[in-house]
Amino acid sequence: MRRGRRPLAGLTAAERLARVLYTSIGPTAVVFCLLSLGSFLSQVWAPRPLPAILIWALVFGLPVALGVLSRRASLRLLRRIALAEGVVFLAILVFWLSFRATPLPAGADIPWALTFTGVPVLAVGVATRDRFGWAYLVVVCALSGLVRAATSTDPQPVLVGLEDAVYSMLLVGVFLGLMMAARRNAVRVDAATVATRADIAAAAAGVARSRERVAIDALVHDSVISTLLMAGRGGIPAAALAEHAAATLVRLDAVRDRAPGQLVPGPELTRRLEALAAQITPDAVVNSDLDDRSVVTAAAATALLGAVGEALRNSRVAAGVGLDRPVHRSVTARMQGPGLRITVRDDGVGFDPASVPAERLGIARSIVERMRRVAGGAATVWSRPGAGAEVVVSWTPEATTLAMPVAPGTPATPAAIPLLVTLPRSLALVLLAVFAAVHLLLAFGDPGPAAGRPLTALGLLLIVAAAAWLLVIVPDPIPRRAPVVVILLATAGAALASAAVAPASAQPFAHWAFGAVTLLLVLLATRGRPGPAWAGYGLLVAVGLGWALLNGLGVADGLTLVVRHAATLLAGAVFAVGLTRSTRTLAVLNRERAVSIATTASAEAGVTERESELARVNALARPALERLAGGEDLDPPLRAECLIVEATLRDAIRARTLFVEPVITAARAARLRGVDVTLLDDSGGRPPEVLAAVAGIVAGQLDLLDAGRLTARLLPPGRDDVASLVVESTGTRMLTVSPVGKLRTP
């Protein structure tokens, strides 16, 4: 790709809209070129025919080039072409006023260039800011009115020029206003897209960090804490303890290098299950029907094995308490559709899941939450006193497709360019007033026969009523039946206004009603109803043919009245279709881009969080684990150190928000003095604003104790207090921390 070019997929909504508008200018220019061809051939400047032909080709060729190049050329080049079109058209108007300001033949006194006024105005409007576009419109329409007055054979040329100028300003101004409204919408969409993508990235990163924390916490609980706890309590042979510690170090190192995309076949997963059961509960019976058709991701395999290991450890520790018989345990792995299901069951004493304290991490973190954090994973725990326990973990690959996390209250993929061009109410009211005023001038500025004025007035009233209905009353999106009212009112108004026109009328704007109705149909098309707009144009053709035939004219005469208005409606329809297609394309691109952003943010945040968590765990536990793995004598100081590290790691899991200095240091010192310390976090990841004050208070209370017990808990948001402390020493004291960080006694 050449330097300076941007791929279409990388365009913003505003840039894509500009290309849509440039595209719509191309076919519109072709239509108006054909409509003006007859006038040009009859008006070609005799003294210099060749330059005139070249100028005609240039003024029509430039917008056609815009349409042809709109998808491939750079926006800078397209802008230059559009501005060149504006300059060339202005030069034509100035030339006409300077060298051809003489009346043209009767019946052909409209200069060919005036047929084309809208195209250069819209080209300049796309290429420039709003104010410059409006200024160019006023200048061009004023000049075109002067040219029309100078070339008209009407007895009142100034009136004709004025009518031509205001009508052109209204007609082209509607298109310019719609275009600018769409551009403002596109700018808003771009701003919303940037904000939403930032939210998506933040949410994806948050989910990834949470998943990594849960995964590391589960590893710490399953391997590190259990190894340290065994060492601290003693009674484990040194060789077995060294093996556990070495295996734990291997698992810690493997986490950093894991490859989430790697696949684990069923037989390999079965082998790992058998090895895991043999290590934790050698008496457990393992049954598996997993074959090569059962394939799981590395992340899912890690979660499944971790959850099964925790279930077996819980069973080994608690299932046989108080029983005078052996406990039977089994691990059953079965294929379940495209996924698999593993069941760990024992017939031990059982327990009541509802009575498990919140600070106990085995079931909540190492089983249920561990599986929930894996895409496609699930876990259930069933037990009751005296009836044993059953843990079921499962994984389904269909659920592993990327579910893009979205911040609450924000759309996952913002809309692209709106399908409907919605005019602000203030602009709609101004447009209605101008519409009524301009057509009042066209209808009665050059008075025809007095007998026809009532019909003209009634027709004008119906058309203005249709405009009011469309611009002010009908909401967006336009209801399905609303266009019927607009079309019927407008068509009836055109029929009545035409009935007042004599077949031999020489009024330049005698059939003003056809232009007025076409303008309303353009508004219908650009507001998302192109089908009804063309149906309304069909009725307009019928009115034109009916008027011609009723007045003794031919079909060609009737078609002549309306055929040039088809180009105006076509321009609006092309604009609407371009917006619709661009919207769909940009919506798809936004979705793809959002998924890419979420994936990238998730991967980056996951790696960062993993490294941070592993660094913390290694700093706390690796020295003790390496001493254990090296077979060092398990003397009392080493056992005490293992228990201190184990308790500190539990703090990091159970009270992550409160695991900050000076609490960490104070808790370690208090435990060395024999104080039983429990730190808990119920804040739901939303720490209080006075966390530093809370940490200082907890550390201060810990420093005061030489024995006893302290339980510090961050409370859920919305409580009257942000934290509570229970101190059990010579007596029991209950303390709380207020939302402003003050210690108080309830």
N, C-alpha and C positions, 0 to 999 in steps of 0.2 A: 504494500500500500504506500502510495506516495506521501511524503511528509506534508502535514497540514490537513490531510483528509481524515475524517472520522468515520468509522463504520456506522451504518444506519442503526445497528443494535445499541450503539453507545449514545445516541442522540437523546437530548432532553425532550420533554413534552413541547416546550416552546420551539425548539429547533425542528422537531418533527412537524409541528403545525405550520411552520414557515414553508417547509417543503410541500405540504399538502396544498397550501394556498398557491404556491408557484405552479404546482401541477394543475390546479383548477383554472389558472389563468390561460394555459396553453390552448385547450379545446374551446374555451370561451372566445379567445382571439380568432380562432379558425372560423367559428360561426359568424362573428361580426365581420370578418374579412369577406366572407361570401355575401353577406347582406349588403355590404357597401360597394361591392365590385361594380355593379351597374352604375351607381352614382359616380364612382371614380372615373370610369371609362368615359362618361359624358362630361365630366368636369376637369379632365386632365389638362394641365396648363399647356396651351399650344406653343408658346414661345420656347419652352424647355421641357418637352415631353419625357426625355430620357431621365433627367434628374428627378422629375415628378414620380416616375415609375420606381426609381431607386428609393426615394423617400417612402413611398407607399409600401414597398417591399420591406423596408427597414422597420417601419412603425408596426407592421404586422409580424415581421419575422422575429423581432426581439422577444415578444411575449410567447410566441410559439417555441422559441429556443428555451425559454424558462420552463415550459411544460416538458420538453424533451429531456432537458438536463437536470430536472428537479431532484431526481433520485440519486444521481451520480456525482454531479459537480459539487464543489465546495460551496458553502453558504456565502462566502465572500464573493465568489464569482457570480453567483445568482443575484446577489445584492447589486453588484455593479451593472449587470444586464438590466435589472429592474430600474435603476436610477437612469441609465442611458435611455430607456424607453420613456421615462418621464421627461427628460430633457428634449428628446426628439419631438414628442407630441407638443410640448410648449413651443418649440421652434416652428412647428407647422401652424399653430394658431397665430403666432406673432407674424409669420410670413403672410398668412391670409389677410390679416388686418392691414399689413403694410403694403401689399402688392395686389390683392384681389378683393378689396373692399367695395365690390360692385354687385348689384343685384344679379342673381342667377335666373335662368329661364323659369317662367311660372310653372308650378307643379314639380319642379326639380330644384327648388331653391334652398335645400338643406345641404350644406357642404358635407362631403363624404366623411371627413374627419370627425364630425360631431357624432356620428353613429358610434364612434369608437371611444367616447370619452371615459367610460367606466374602466376600461382595461388598464390604461396607464395610471389612473388614480389608484386602483387596487395594487398594481405593481409597486408603486412608490409607497403606498401604505404598508405593504408587507416589509419593505426594505428599510423603513425609517420608524422613528418614534411616533406616538399618537398625534402629538401637536403638529408635527411637520406634515403628517398625512392629511389632517384636517385643513391645514393652511393650503396645501397643494390643491385639495378639492375645491376650496373657495376660489382660488386663483384661476384654475382651469375652467370651472363652471362660469365664472364671470367673463373670462375671455371667450368662451364658447357662446355665451349670450350676446356678446358684442359682435362676434362673427355672424351669428344668426341674424341679428338686426341689420348688419351691413349687407347681407346677401338676400334678404327677404324681399319679395315683391308684394307683400301684404300692405294695405293702406296704412296700417299702424305697425311699422317695423320695430319700434322701440318696445311695444307691448309684446310682440312676438319674441323678441330677444329676451325680455324679462321672463316670460313664461318658460322659454327654453332653459334659461339659466336656473330658475328655481326648481323646475321639474328634474333636470339633470342632477341638481344638488340633492334633491330628495332621493331619487332612485339610486344614485351612486353612494350617497351618504348612508343609506340603509345597509348596503353591502359593506361599506367601510366600518360602520358601527358594529355589525355582526362579526366582522373579522377581528376588530379590536377587542370585542367582548370575549371571543374565543381565545385571543392571545392573553388576556388577563387571566382567564380560567387556566390556561396552560401554565402561566407563571405560578399561579397558586398551586397547581398540581405538582410542579417541580419542587416548590418549597415543601409541600406535604410529603413528597417522595423522599426528599433528603431526610426530613425528620423521622419518617416512618422507617426508612432503612437504618437510621441510627438506633431507633427503638428495637428493630429486629435484631441488629447486631448485638445490642446490649442484652436483650432477652436471651438470645442464643448463647452468648458468652456466659450469662448467669446460669443457664441450665447446664452448660458444659462444666462450669466450675463446681456446681452443686453435685453433678454426677461424679466428677473426679474426687471431690471430698468424701462422698459416700463410699466410693470404691476404696479409697485409701483408708478411710475409717474402718471399713469392713476388714481389710487386710490387717490393719493394726489390731483390731479386736480378735480376729480369728487366729493370727499367728504371733504377732509381737507381744500383745498383752498376755495371751495364754502361756507363751514361753516364759515371760518374766514372772508370771504368777506361779507357775510350777517351780521356778527357781527360788522364788521368795518363800514359798511354803515348805519347800524341801520334800524329802521322801522320794525323789525321782533319781534313779541311777544316773551317775555322771555321764556315762556313754549315751544314754537315751536323751538326756538333756542337751548334750553337745550336738547330737543329731538334729534335735528340734531347732536349736539355735542356728545351726548351719543352714537348715532348710528355710528358716525364716529370712536369713540374710539373702539367700538365693531369690526368694520371692520378692523381696524389696528391690533387688537389682533388676529383676525381670520386669517389674512394673514400668520402669523408665524406658525400656526397649520394646515394649509390647507393640504389636501390629494389629490394630482393630480390624483391619480388612481381611486378615488371615482366616481360613476356614478350618474347622476341626471335624473330621469324619466321625461317624457313630462309633466304630470299633475303638478309635483312639479315646473318645470320651468314656466309653465303658472301662477301658484300661485305667484311666485316671480315677474313675469312681471306685474301682476295686482297690487301687493303691491307697486312696483316701480313707476308705472304710477300714482297711487293714491297719492303717496307722492310728486311727482314732478309736475304733471299736472293732477289734479283730474278730469278735464273735458275730458280727452282722452278716447277714446273708444278702448277697448282691445278685439280682436277676436283671438281665437286659436283653431286649430284642433289637437293639440299635444296630443297623448295618450301614453299608456305604451310602445308602439312600438318605440316611439321617446325617445332615451336615449342618453344623452350627457355626456362627461367627466366633472368633476368639473372645470377643467381649462377652458374648452370651455364655460361652463355655466357662469362662472365669467366674461369672456371676452364679451359674448353676452349681459349680463345684464349691464355691464359697458358701452358698446357702445350705447345700447338703452337709458340708463340713460343720457348719454351726449347729445344724439340727442334730447331728450325731454327737457333737460335744455336749450339747444340752442334755441329750438322752443319757450319755455316760455319767454326767454329773448328778442328775436329779431323778432319773426314771426309777432307779432302784432304791431310793432312800426309804427305809422302813420296811422293805420287803424281805421275806425270808426265802425267796426263790430267785432263780436267775431271770433276767429280763431278756426277752427275745426281740431282736431288732432285724429289720430288713430294709434294703434299698432296692427299689424296683424302677427300672427305666424302660419306658415304652414309647414307641412312635405314636404320634397323635396328629393325623393328617400330614401336613408338610412340616410339622414341628415335632416336639417331644414333650414328655411329662415324666418327672421323677418324683417318686413317693418315698418318704422316709417314715417308717412306722415302728412303734414299740408298744409293748403291752405292760408298761410300767405303771407307776402310781398316778400319772396324769397331773393336770393342774387346771386352774381356772384362768384362761387368757385375760379376762377382764381384770383380774387382780394383780397382774404383773406391774410392778412400779414403773413409772415413766423413765426412771434413770437406768433401768436394766436395758442394755443395748442389744442383747442377742437376737431376740425375735424382731424388734422394731427395725434395727439398722441392718443387721447381718443377714436377715432373711427377707422380710417383706419389702423394705425400702430398697435393698440391694437389687431385687428382681424388678421392682417397679421402675427403677432408673435405667434399666436396659430396654431398648426398643423391642417390643414384642414379649417382654417378660412379665410374669405374674407369679404370685405366691399366696397360699392360704395355709393357715395354721389351725388345726382342730385338736381340742383336748378337753377332757373333763376329769375331775378327781376320780380315781379308781378305774378309769377306762383307757389308760394309755394316751398316746399322742400320735398325731399324724401331720406331717408337713408335706405339702405338695408344691413343687415348683415347676413351671412350664415356660416354654418359649415357642413363639409362632413367627415364622419369617415374614409373613405378609404384613405384619405390623411394623416392620423395621424400616419401611420407607420413611424418608426424612419428613418429620412433622415440624414445620417451621415454627419456632416459638415466637409469640407476638406479645408485646407489652400490653397490659390491660388497657382497653379503650382505644387501641390504635388498630387500623386495618392492616392485615398481613401484606397486601399489595394495594397501594393506592390506585385509584382510577387513573387512567391515562387522560387523554383529552375528552371532555364530556361529550357524549353523543348528541346532546342538545345544546344549542347556543342560547343561553338564557340572558336576556337583556335585563339590566337592573331596572327596577320599577321607575326610578326617576327618569332614566333614558327612554323607557317605554312611553311615559306620559309626554315627554318632549316630542318624541317621534309621532305620537298620535296627533298632537296639536299641529305640528308642521304638516303632517299628512293632510289633515282637514283644511288647513289654510292654503296649501298649494293647490289642492284640487278645487277648492272654492274659487281661486283665481282662474284656474284653467276652465272651469265650467261657466263662469259668469264674467270673466275679464273681457272677453270679446263677445258681447251679447248677440245671440242668434234671434230667430223669430220668437216673439213674445208668447205665442201659443205653446211653444215647447218648454217654456221655463218651469212650469209645475212638474213635468215629468223629469226634467233635469234635476230639480231640487230634490224630488223624492228619491231619484236614483242616487244622488250624492249622499242623502241621509242614510240610505240602506248600506252604502259602501263604507261610510264612516262608522256606522254601527257595527259592521263586520270587523273593521279595524279595531274598534274599542273592545269588542268581545275577544279578539285574538291577542291584543297587546296588554290589556289590563285585567281582564276577567279570567281567561283560561289559564290554569296553573301549568307548571312543568313537573313531570312530563305531560304532554297534551293528552287528555283522555281520548279514548278511541272514537267517541261520537262527537266530540267537540268540533272537528273540522267540518262536519256536515252543516252546522249552523253558519260557520264562516262562508263556506262555498255557496250555500243557498242564498244568504243575504247579499253576498257580493255579486253573484251571477244575476240575481233579480235586479240589483241596482244597475248593473251594466246594460241589461235589457231595456230598462226604463229610460236610462240616459241615452241609449242609442236610438230609441224610438223617437226622440225629440230632434234627431239630426236628419236634415234633409239630404237626399242623395247628391245634390249638387253643391253642398256646403263647401265654402272655401276656407273655413276656419282651420288654422294649423292644428289646433288641439281639439277638434270637434269630437273625436273618439277618445277623449281622455280617460274614459271609464275603463277601457281595456288595459291601459297601463296601470291604473290604480288597482284593478283586480289582480293583475300579474304580480304586483308588488306584494300583495297579501299572500299570494300563493308561494312566493319566494320565502316569506317568513314562515309559512307552514313547513316548507321543505327543510329549511335550515333548523327548525325546531323539532325535527325528527319525524315528520309526516310527509315524505316525498310522494308516496302513493296517492293519498288524497289530493295533494297539490296538482299532480298531473291529471287526476280525474276532474278537478276544477277547471284545468286548462281545456280539457275536452269540452266541457259545457260552455266555456268562453268561445271556443271555435264554433260551437253550434249557434251561439248568439250572433256571432259575426256573419255566419252563412245565412241565418234567418233574416238578419237585417238586410243583407244584400239582395236576397231573393224577394223579400217583401217589397223592396223598392225598385224592382225590375232590373237589378244588376245580376251579373254572373257569379258563379262559384269562385272564380279567380279573384273577383273584387272582394268577396267576403274573406277569403283566405289572406289576402294582402293586409287586411286590417289587423290580423292576429299573428301572422307568421313571424314578424320581427320580435314579438313578445316572447316567442318560444326560446329565443337566444337568452333572454333575461332569466327565464325560469330554468333553463339548462345550466346557466352559470350557478344559480343557487343550488340546484340538485347535485351538480358535480362537487360543489363545496361540501354539501351535507354527506355525500357518499364518501368523499375523501376523509372527512372527519371520522366517520363510522369505522372505516377500514383501519385508519391510523389508531383509533382507540383500541380496537381489538388487538392489533399488532403490539402496541405499546403495553397493553395489559399483560400479554404473554411474556414480553421481554421483562416487564417489571417482576412478574412471578419468578422467572428464571434468575433474574438478577438478585432477587430477595433470597432465593434458595442458596445461591452462590455466596451471598454475603453471610447468611446464617451459617453455612458450612465453614467458611473461612474463619469467621469470628469464633465459632464453636471449637474448631481445631486449635486456633491460637490460644484461646482462653484455657482450653483443656490442658495443653502442654504447659502453659505457664503455671496453672494451678497445681498440676501434678508435680512439677519441679519444686514448687514452693512447699507443698505438703510433704514430699519426700525429704526435702532438706530439713524440715522441722523434725520429722520422725527420726531421721538418721542422727541429727544432732542430739536428740534426747536418748535414743535407745541403742544406736549402733555400738557405742563403746561397751555397754554391758553385754550385748549379744555377742560381740566378738570375743569377750573374755569367756563367756559360756561356751561358745563354739570351739574355743581353743582348749577346752578341758580344764580350765583353771579350777582350783579347789573352791567348793561352794562354802566359804567361811561366812560367819555372821555378817561382817561388813558388806560382802557382795550380795548376800541375800537381802539385807536391808536396802541396799542401793537398787536392787531389782524391784522391790516393792514400791520404793519411792518413784522410780521411773514409770512403773505400771500405773500408779495412781495419777501421775502427771499426764500420761497419755489419755487416761479416762477423762481427766478434766478437759483436755483439748477436744474430745469427742462430745462429751455431754454438755459442756459449757463453752462452746467455741467463742461466743461473743465476750464472755468474761475471762477468757484465757489471754490476758494481757498483763503487762507489767503495771504496777508492782505486785499484782495478785500472784503471778507465777512464782516469783522469788519468795514471797511471804508464805505461800502454801507449802513450798518445799521445806522452808525453815521450820514451819509449824509441825510438819510431819516428822521431821528429824527429832523434834522435841517430844513426839508421842501424841500429837493432836490428830484426831480423826477429822479429815477435811472432805467435805462433799460440795462440789460446785455444780450448779444446774442452770440451764438456760431455756426458759419458756418464751423468749421474746419473738420467736418465729423469724429470726433473721432481721428483725427491725430493732436495732439497739436503741436505748434511750439517748436523748441528746446529752444527758449528764453522765454518760458512761465513765468518763474519767473520774468524776466525783464518786461514783459507785465503787469503782476499782480502788480508789484511795481509802474509802470507808471499810471495804472488805479486808484490804491489806492491813489496815490499822487494827481491826478487831482480831485478826489472826496474830498479829505481833503481841497482843495482850495475853494470849493463851499459852500456858505451859502444859496443859493437859485438857482432857475433855473432848468435846466435839463441836464443830461449826459447820452449819449447812447454809450456804448462800445461794439464792435463786433470783435470777432475773425474771420478772413477772411479765405476763402477756400485755401487749399494748392496750390502753384503755382503762387500766386499773387506776385506783386512786394513788397507788405507790408504784415505783418502777422496780423495786427490789425488796427482798425480805431476807433477814438473817435470823437463824435460830442458834443461840449459843448455849451449850450445855457444859457447865463447869461445876462450880459449887452449887449452882442452881440452873434453872432454865430461863433464858431471856429471849424475848421476841422483839426484834428490831426491824424497822422499815426505812426505806430511803424515799423521800418525797420527789415529785417531778422536778423540783428545783435543786435536787442534790443534797438535801438536808437529812441528817440522821434523826430519827424520832422513834419513840416507843408508843405502840398502839394503845 
